[in-house]
Structures are given as structure tokens and as C-alpha cells.
Amino acid sequence: MRTLAVVTALSFGLALVACNQADRQKTKADTRAAAQDVKSSTQNLGEDVKTSVKDVGVDVKKVAKDEDVKKATNEVKSALKDLGVSVKKAAKETKEDARETADRPKG
């Protein structure tokens, strides 16, 4: 009876070890497959990003060369220049007014 228990325990132990080895090999294979999938997906994503960036660059160049955009850019520049002139003029006038007020006799 004792021998039977030892043989049964050893058989169970060997089955457990063999099962674990197979599980480990399967897990290792699954891990490698997953790593390969991630690598492949990353490479595909990188290519997609490169293509998208190139497309955006082409679009930006087209917009920059568009006549309507050039006209609008020049109009904005002109408006900003006019605004700058107006601000300087207003500042000068305010400064002059402040001097005149300060120079007036009090009382």
C-alpha cells in the first residue's frame, strides 16, 4: 500500500512537471507572438505617421502658395501697420496733453 502511494505521488508529480513545462513553452511562444505583433503594429504606425506628416507638409505648402491666402496675409500686415501707427500717434498726443496740463498754472 505504501509503495502504491509513493508511485501514485511520483506519477502525479511527473505529470505536473510535464504539464508545467508544456504550459511554459506555450506561454513563451505566446509571448514571442505578442511581441512580434507589437513590433509589427509599431512599424505600421510609424509608417502611417510618416505618410501623414508628408501629406500635411504638402497641404501647408499648397495653402501658403494660394493667392487668396497671400492677399489676406498682406491685408493683415497692412492693418497691423496702420494699428501701430495709430497707437504711436495716440501715445504721442496723450503725452503732449499731459505736458500741457502739467504746464498750466494752477488755481
Order of alpha helices (4+ residues) and beta strands (2+ residues): alpha-alpha
